[in-house]
Amino acid sequence: MTIKQRFAALFTAVLILLGVTTTALAATLVKNTSVTVTVNQQQYTFTERPRLVEVLAPQALSQPWYWPASKLFLLNAKPEMQRQQLLQQLQALIATTNQQLKPGLAALQKELTGWQLGQRIPIRIDYDLARADAALNPRFEPGQYQLLLTERPTGVRFFGAVPYSVTMKHIDATTVQSYLVGLPLLSVADPQFVVVIQPDGRILNAGTQSWNWQHLEVMPGAMVYIPFATGWFSADFSALNKHIPALAVHRMY
């Protein structure tokens, strides 16, 4: 018996002593390396790590998907932990602030509570590009994923320092500042800039005053966060302005 054969026999004996059969071991290995992807409502399981093209192939040509707004999420608890921290901060502010601010903060709290979350995987989702360029066709790591394919969205979502969240119709070739005309703002809103969360995951600040004006067009399906002026509860609102857009990237929609 060779050394290799002796090692294999010894390893098998140890597994038997531990009550682990080779069948169970194989099942465990498959489980630890498997990838499960739910594409919209259809679930696919891969025993080997698939590439993006393999995951997209069953549905890529079924509809005219708008790839810039398609998103991939890893299903884990990290974004939920971030949300709970933000909700606690908002609840503390609601309990201590004046009556004027309570409704707006409660509306923001309701907005965040209603989000479905997953950890956004920052890769470009595009079937044609993935087939043409290996760099845009990555392998999936083991785990459970949600892949959202969507047709071209029709709206832009505004939330933050407003009395209530609102979805406006997307208008082509229109700057984000143009949407703000007529949008009701809280007295604590920062009038100097807004934060655009594009559907491809980019977070962009856009100045809204003559001295810091930046031409920025929102994509269909974007979210726009209206920040709080940091003169009110400065440290608390600064934290909200930083962490809420970061959480919005992980919203599954």
Residue, then its C-alpha position, 0 to 999 in steps of 0.5 A: m500500500t502506497i503512502k497516498q493509499r494509506f492516507a486515504a484509508l486513514f482519512t476514511a476511517v476518521l470520517i467513519l469514527l466521526g459518523v460522517t459517511t462519504t455520501a454526506l461528505a460529498a453532499t456537504l462539499v456540494k452545498n458549500t460550493s453551490v450557487t443559487v440564483t433567483v432571477n426575478q421569480q425563477q430560481y436556478t441552482f449550480t453545483e459549480r460556480p457559474r459565470l454571469v453569462e450562464v446565469l443570464a442565458p435562460q432569460a436574457l433574450s426573453q424580454p427587452w431588458y434595460w441592462p443599466a437598471s438590472k442588479l445583482f444582490l447577495l442575500n445576507a444580513k449585512p444591509e439589514m444590520q445597517r438599516q436597523q442602526l439607521l432606524q434607531q438613529l431616526q427614532a432617537l431624533i424623533a423622540t428628541t426633536n421639535q414637533q416641526l420635524k417629527p412628521g418628515l423624520a417619521a416619513l423617512q423612517k417609513e421609507l427605509t422600513g419598506w425597503q427590501l434589502g440585499q448586499r449589492i454586488p458591484i458588477r455590470i449586468d449586460y448579457d451582450l457585454a458579458r459574452a464579448d468581454a471575459a472581464l465582464n463575465p465574472r464567476f459567482e462565489p458560493g452563496q444565494y443571490q437575487l438577480l433583478l432584470t427589469e425593463r426600462p423604468t419610468g420613474v425617479r424616486f425622491f426621499g429624505a428631507v421631504p414631507y413624504s417620499v414621491t416618485m416622479k416620471h422620468i424625463d429624458a435629458t433632464t437634469v436632477q435640479s429640474y425635478l426639484v422645482g415644485l418638490p416640497l422640502l422640509s425646513v431642514a433640507d440642505p438647499q445646496f446639493v442632492v445625492v443621486i443613487q443611480p440604478d447602476g449603483r453609483i452615488l453622485n452629489a449634484g450641486t443645486q446653487s449657482w455657485n456649485w451647479q453640476h449638470l447631472e442627468v438621472m437615469p430611469g429608475a434612479m433614487v434621489y436623496i434630499p439631504f438634511a442641513t447639518g446646522w440642525f442636530s449637526a452630527d446626527f444629520s451628517a451621519l444620516n446624509k452619509h449612511i442613507p445613500a449608502l444603504a439605498v444602493h442595497r435596495m432591491y427594486 
